[in-house]
Amino acid sequence: NVLPFFLQLAHFLVLGNKKFKKKYASLLPSSLSVLCQNLKMEPRFAMHYSRPAMAAAIDEALNSDSTDAWNPFGDALIKDISNILHDTDISPELYLKFWSLSLADIFVPTASYSSAINELKEKRRMYTSGDDKRKKEAMKCTTLIEQLQLELKSQESRHQFVRKNFKHSLCHNRSQLSEFLRLCVLPRLRLSPEDALYAAKFLYLLQDLGGLSILLCLDLTLTQTLPLLYVSTDREASSLGFFTRSILYPLLNLRKKSSPVYGISFDQYCVIFAKFHDRITNTIENCLSQYKDHGRTCLLVLIELVNVYPVFTKSLDLISTLIKPITTQQDQKDLQALALRYNQLLERGGPSLTYIYDTLSNRSAKLAPPQIKAGTSIL
């Protein structure tokens, strides 16, 4: 399949040449309709192919009222995508925004910027006194600090612009959410770890904006993504694991709260968390039981999940039992190596989580499961 390599090359060229980024749109057909209907390109590939042109249009819109035909917040593209998706139940605005944006548009790594800036400041302080060579190093640090601060400010402005233009990008019911997962989240999370993180961050962004029920979303997401284990390549399995980890990680922090969280009681949270955890365990158990066929992709996912799963001793014991024969078999050396590596990772960090969460498991067993309703605003 040549298309993914071509898309990577186009992205590389855009990153390496800002002037080319502005001219990228001139290389494209006149509209998405031409790409999809005349050239018979799948909408998701057409959107991926066109994303650099849309990114350039957003840059222009930040400084002025953009009339660029590739502006993902403009009426022209929305009309185009409406015609293309006329037989689906997904919001055209939501589909367009999901496929046109990138991770930098919806997530600002403020903590990483702050850490890098503080390290440079400390390094500059060490070079302030001394010979000319040390002073030059201090000046380099100052220049880098200013560049990082400018970059952070630019990314924050872009992020705020994107958030303000999210009107109508909502999932109002289970049918729309299911279509959104099928047409957007599932295809994109398999492209790369970066796209997997983007898909997870996008779901939580919609939650913050009141655009979906994260409770219902996580329930449907796990239902639809876990079966991908049986049909994924190595690269897709790693991305699936990265996505699942990014989805689960925010939920782990909720254990620190014994008061109502996200509109539900702490007892309900215990039940929901245990339900999601057990669903993952059931899929993992089935895959490892057939390790000759599905063991490799399963272990690649488990390696990505090691810091967030398993968090119940019962599940940990089950997985350890299922992995033991894989570590001793001699027919598939690569599979054996993955199993041994996963065991090492578990010994370093995995079991430390189980002590904390066993109380949640015991507590959830005594409670009735809450109803998952489309109207629930947040988990």
Order of alpha helices (4+ residues) and beta strands (2+ residues): alpha-alpha-alpha-alpha-alpha-alpha-alpha-alpha-alpha-alpha-alpha-alpha-alpha-alpha-alpha-alpha-alpha-alpha
